[in-house]
Amino acid sequence: MGIVVFPQGPMLFASRPILTSNQEGPVRGSVIFGRFLDGGEIERIAQGVDAFLKVTILGQGKESAAQQEIVKKMQVVGETMAISAEGGKNITGAMLVDDLFGKPALLLEATLQRSVFARGQRAIFVLRWLFFGISGAICLVVMLLLDRLVVRPVVELSDSVSRIGEEADGNGRVGSEGPAEIRRLATAINTMLAGLARATRQLSGKNAQLEQEIAERKELEQEREKLIAQLQEALTQVKTLSGFLPICASCKKIRDDSGYWKQIETYLAAHADVTFSHGLCPDCAKKLYGEFIDVDEALNNT
């Protein structure tokens, strides 16, 4: 079985030995069958394999540059077949067919449409957009769930904490709505706020008590300063009246620091907190008015 190139074209032939019906010898000769590979035969084979076949005779200068390049590559690597893909539509397989003498005679090219590949590409395209659509829907659902279950409760919790911070009494509490984690957080915040309120009340009581103690201390300090001033004034007066006082042995006048003689009542009134009222002792009264009245009787009547 082989190929022989004739001027009329390539011929595919096969030979069988002539044997008996039992496939036994001796061989009586050979039977040779041959058929030209013309356009009709190639079309029949192409319909059988559902491919486009092209047969090129080598050595006659009918090869294109691409076919020459394919033949050269196969001869360099020592292979008789080569497969190449033309974009995403077709795939081409080339095969060198030797003649009866072992020389390359034909270049057989079969081109198939990549229908499976095209369907795969379409399936990938559809799956890709389906994936994007499903992913977008899932992201939207997740965002809505996060907004409802996490973001919104957290925002409400933050607003409640800010509102409580602006209030002066500190008795406000945050709401405990939402998921379990948000409720636990709200409970912890309320517990903290209750502790802060108790601490604030205790601090206010301590502040009031401290202010009262400060006021009492100020009053005591003022009283102490007043008492010190009085003591200092008394001490000044005591110092002023103490010491050596020059006094007249006859008229009983006292000489001050400037050297002037003053009545004793004038000096004491200036240097001590005393006020004098004048009167007559019994002896002076007898001395001055004894010849006019009975002094003893007058004193007894008063």
C-alpha positions, 0 to 999 in steps of 0.5 A: 500500500502506498502512493505513486505520483504519475503525470496525471496525478497521485495514485493510491494503490494497494496490493494483495497476494493471490492465495487460496480460499483458505488463505494458503499458498503458494502465492500465485501472483499479486493483485494491485488496486489503484485509484487516482486522488482527484478532486472527486475522491478527495471531496468524498473522503472530506465528507466522510471525515467532516473536514476540508482536505487539501492535497498538494504534490511536492516537488513540482513548485506548486507549494505556497510559502506557508506550506514550504515552511510547514514542510521545512519545520517537519523535516527539521524536527523529524516529524511527519505531522504538524497541527496549528490553530488558526485563531479561534475558528479553525484548526489545521493538521498537516501530514507528509505522505511518502511515495513508494520509494520513501520520498515525501510526495504529498502534503495532506492538509485537513482543516476542521472548524473548531465548533467545540472550541467556539461553543466552549468560548460561548459557554465561558462568555455566558458563565462569565456574565452569569458569574458577574450577575450572580456576584453583583446580586450577592454583593447587593444582598450582602450590602443590604443585610449589612446596612440593615443588621450592622451599619444602621444599628451602629449608626443609631447607637453612635447617634444615641451615644452622641446625644447622651454626651450632649445631655447634662443630666447623664441619665440617657440610655441607648436603645438595645435593638438589632443583632445580638452583638449590637444588643450586647454592646448596647447593654455594656454601654448602658451599664457604663453610663449607669456607672458614670451616672452613679459616679457623677452623683457621688462626685456632685455630693462630694463637691457640695460637701467640699464647697460647704467645708470650704465655706465653713473654713473661710468663715473660721478663717475670717473669725480667726483673722478678726480675733487675731486683729482684736488680739493685736489691737489689745496687745498694742493697747497693752504695750502702749499703757505699759512701761514707765509713765512720768506723772506729776506728783501734784496735779497728776498730769502725765507727760507723753512721748512728745514732752507735753503734759496732759490730764490723766483722763485725756492721756488714757482716753487717747491710749486706751479704750476707756471713757471717763465720767466726772464726779466728786469723791467724798473727801473733795466734796467736803473740801469744796462744798462742806461749808454749804451742805452736809456732804455725808447726808447728801451721799446717803440720800443718793 
